[in-house]
Amino acid sequence: VVLNMARLQVEGLDAVASFHGSLASPATAPEGLNARVAVFNGAADPMVPAEQVTAFKAEMEQAGAELLFENYEGVLHSFTSREANYFAQKYNLPLGYDEAADTDSWEKLRGFLADTFLE
């Protein structure tokens, strides 16, 4: 949702952040995208295939977006959820908590927000 809000240039939107979210959209970011964009993704997440990552990065570059993109190698979907491993087992889903990615993404988000709103 937040990535689409940025694509649609919702008024007053300065920054968005997405954690293990879909990068695909029927909307395309216009050139001169206003909001800063941060994306934290698990590179091993089958719900966000590599082609989607490549297309998203190209879209953001074409739009001139200020983009922070972290793609954590070997990390699955829901890497910030401590319950991900439980649900992965219970429902046979490709989910997995990753403490290192969770901690790193949180710290990078804090820096991203500070750079956006405290400057």
SVG drawing of the C-alpha trace seen along z (x, -y; Angstrom):
<svg xmlns="http://www.w3.org/2000/svg" viewBox="-3 -20 26 47">
<polyline fill="none" stroke="black" stroke-width="0.4" points="0.0,0.0 2.7,-2.5 4.6,-1.9 1.5,-2.6 0.8,-5.7 4.3,-7.0 3.6,-6.0 0.4,-8.0 2.2,-11.0 -0.3,-11.2 -0.2,-14.8 1.9,-15.5 3.7,-12.1 7.4,-12.6 8.6,-9.1 7.5,-5.5 9.0,-2.2 8.1,1.3 9.2,4.5 8.9,7.8 6.1,6.3 5.1,6.8 6.9,4.6 4.6,5.1 1.8,2.7 -0.5,1.8 0.5,-1.8 3.9,-3.1 5.8,-5.8 5.9,-9.1 9.2,-10.9 10.0,-13.2 8.6,-10.9 8.2,-13.1 8.4,-10.7 11.7,-9.0 11.4,-5.2 12.9,-2.6 12.4,1.1 13.7,4.0 13.4,7.3 14.4,10.9 16.3,12.0 15.1,15.6 11.5,14.6 9.6,16.6 6.7,14.1 8.9,11.4 10.8,13.0 14.1,11.5 12.3,10.2 10.0,8.2 13.0,6.7 14.7,5.8 11.6,4.2 10.9,2.2 14.5,0.9 14.3,-0.1 10.9,-1.8 12.3,-3.8 15.4,-4.8 13.3,-5.9 11.1,-8.0 14.2,-9.6 13.3,-8.3 15.5,-8.6 15.6,-4.9 17.1,-2.8 16.8,0.8 18.1,3.6 17.9,7.1 19.0,9.6 20.6,12.7 19.2,16.0 16.3,14.3 12.7,15.3 9.3,13.5 8.2,12.1 11.8,11.8 10.9,9.2 8.2,11.3 9.4,13.4 6.4,15.8 7.3,16.4 9.0,19.8 5.9,21.0 3.6,20.1 6.0,21.5 5.9,24.9 2.2,24.8 1.0,23.9 4.0,25.0 4.8,21.5 8.1,20.0 8.4,17.7 11.3,17.2 12.4,14.9 15.9,13.5 17.3,11.7 20.2,10.1 18.0,8.8 15.3,7.7 17.9,5.7 19.7,4.2 16.4,3.2 15.2,1.5 18.4,-0.5 18.4,-1.5 14.8,-2.6 15.6,-4.7 18.4,-6.4 16.2,-6.8 13.5,-8.5 16.0,-10.7 17.5,-11.8 14.0,-12.6 12.4,-14.3 15.2,-15.7 17.3,-17.5"/>
</svg>
